[in-house]
């Protein structure tokens, strides 16, 4: 999981890079824990019972506005789910060439007029797109 920081934010200050790195890691941990819950068929309520926490506290763990999780809390959740996790750094998959391409095309992408994109409900199919059977 990752985001194209260059495309989203352009050039960043060191403070912005740090904030982005923190948020990206927090989100990654939350998603990993949620996937472990799904794999094990564990609901938030059941997880709260296993941890001896309130359902509200478990909800905070997965909230973007929740309190900062400690490694101990994360380990407790993992243990309660019967899982084992390993913390390892990401391998940078992006080449210098890819970064240069992003830098080259980002200004063009970000300058598209918003009128090009038309927002509509997902089930709204244009009439002319019907396929004959």
N, C-alpha and C positions, 0 to 999 in steps of 0.2 A: 504494500500500500504506500502510496506517496502522492505528493502533489507537485505539479510543475510550478515551483516557486517563482521562477523567472517570469512565467507567463502571468501568474496571478498578481504578483507584486512589483515586477520590474526589478530594478536594482534596489538592494536593501541595505539599511544601516546595520551595524552589528547588533544593536538592540532589537531590531525587527527580526533579524535572523534567529536570535535567541528565543524570542516569543514564538516564532513559527515552529522552531524545533521542539519546544516544550509542548505546544498544542498538538503537533503531529504525533508525538510519542504518547501523550495522554489518550488521544483518539485511537491510536493503534492498540493500546492496552485494553481500552474499553471494548473495541470490536473483537479482540481475541477472547476476552472473557465472555462476551455475548455468544460468540460462536461455540465456545466450550459448553455453555449452558444449553444451546440448541442441540449440540451433539449428544448430550446426556439427558435431554428431555426434562430439564430442570427449569421450573418457573421462578420468577423473582420472589414470589411468596415462599416457595419451597427453599430457595437459597437463603432467604432471611431466617427461616427456621433452622437450617443446618448451621448457620453462622451465629445464631443467638442474637441476631440484630433485628431491628424493626424493618418492615417492608419499606418504610420511608428512607432509611439509611441505605438500603440496597439500591433504591431508586436514585439516590444521590451519587452512588458509585458510577452509574451509567449516564448521569446528567452532564451536559456540557458546562453547567454552572455549579456543579458539585464541588465539594471540598477536595483538596489535594490528597491523593491516595498515597499511603506509605507502601514501601515494598512489603512490609509485614501484612498489611491489609490485602494486598494483591495475592500474596502467598496463601493467606487464609481462604480466600475465595477459590483459588486454584485447588487447594487441598479439599475443600468442601465439595468440589465438583469431581474429585477423583482423577484429576488431570496432573500432568507434569509439564511445566514450561521451561524453556531455556532462554535466557536473555543473551542475545548476540547482536552485534552491530550489523547494520544493513550494508550490503555490498553496493557500492556505487555502480549502477548499471549504465549511467549516462556517460557517453564519451564526450571528449572536448568538442568534437565535430557537432554532436547533437546540441550542445550548449550554444555553440556559435550559430547554429541554424535557428534556435529559439530566439536568440538576440536579434537575428536578422529579420525574422517574420513577426515577432511579437508586436512591434509598432503597427504593422499592417492589420493584424488581427484585431487589435484593440481600437483601431480607428474606424471599423465598419460602422456605418450608421445603424442605429437600432431599428430603423424602419425596414431593414432587410428581413429581420426575424419577426415572425408573426406568432404570437402566443395563442394557443387554443387548447381546449381539453383533449386528453389523449384519445378519447373515443370519438372525436369529431373528425370524421373522414370526409374529405371533399367529394362532392357528388360525381365529378368527372373521373374519380379514381376507381369507380366500380369496375370489377372484372367480369366479363361475360363468361358464363359457364358453358 
